[in-house]
Amino acid sequence: MLGFGKKRVILLAPISGRVVPLEEVPDPVFAERMAGDGVAIEPDPAGGGMVVAPCAGELVALFATGHAFGIRTPEGVEVLVHIGVETVTLRGEGFVRLAAEGDRVATGNPIVRCDFDAIRTRAPSALSPVLVTNMALVTSFSAASGTVTAGKDVLLTLDLA
C-alpha cells in the first residue's frame, strides 16, 4: 500500500521478449546506468517488430533514425526506450516511425516498427534498454523477470515521492 501523497507509475513492456539486467547490455552508458536506471529486453524473434509506448504521456523525443524515443508521463517521469545497442549507426534502416515527436500517446500505442533480425546482424546487440532518466523522482522500483509481452505485461513499477 502506498503512503499518503505517494504515487505509483506502471510501465508496460514496450517490446516482447526476455527481461535482462542492465549490467548485461554491452554498452557502458547503459550497463553503468549513466543514462538512467531500469532493465533491458532481449527481443523475442517471434514477437514481431512492433515497439509500443510503455506508458501514457507525451512523446518528447523520437530520434530521426527511429532507434530510440522518450516519453514524459503526466507525473513527470521520463522514460527512454533505446532499441538495440549502437543502432544509431544503422541510419534508420530497419526502423519505421509510427508516431511523431510531440504526440500524446496512450499505453500500448505503436511508436516504431523495426526489423529485429536486421538489428541482430548489423548492430552489436538487439538488447533494448528501457530506462527512467530522471530517477530523482523515484523512491523505489521493481522490475519484472522472465518474459514479457509488449503492451500487456508490467515491466517496471515505480513508486514516486
HELIX and SHEET records of a PDB file:
HELIX    1   1 LEU A   22  GLU A   24  5                                   3    
HELIX    2   2 PRO A   28  ALA A   31  1                                   4    
HELIX    3   3 PRO A   45  GLY A   47  5                                   3    
HELIX    4   4 THR A   87  LEU A   90  5                                   4    
HELIX    5   5 PHE A  116  ARG A  122  1                                   7    
HELIX    6   6 MET A  135  LEU A  137  5                                   3    
SHEET    1   A 3 LYS A   7  LEU A  12  0                                        
SHEET    2   A 3 VAL A 154  LEU A 160 -1                                        
SHEET    3   A 3 VAL A 138  ALA A 143 -1                                        
SHEET    1   B 8 ARG A 104  VAL A 105  0                                        
SHEET    2   B 8 GLY A  57  LEU A  62 -1                                        
SHEET    3   B 8 ALA A  68  ARG A  72 -1                                        
SHEET    4   B 8 GLU A  78  HIS A  82 -1                                        
SHEET    5   B 8 SER A 128  VAL A 132 -1                                        
SHEET    6   B 8 ASP A  37  PRO A  43 -1                                        
SHEET    7   B 8 GLY A  17  PRO A  21 -1                                        
SHEET    8   B 8 THR A 147  VAL A 148 -1                                        
SHEET    1   C 3 MET A  50  VAL A  52  0                                        
SHEET    2   C 3 PRO A 110  CYS A 114 -1                                        
SHEET    3   C 3 PHE A  95  ARG A  97 -1                                        
END                                                                             
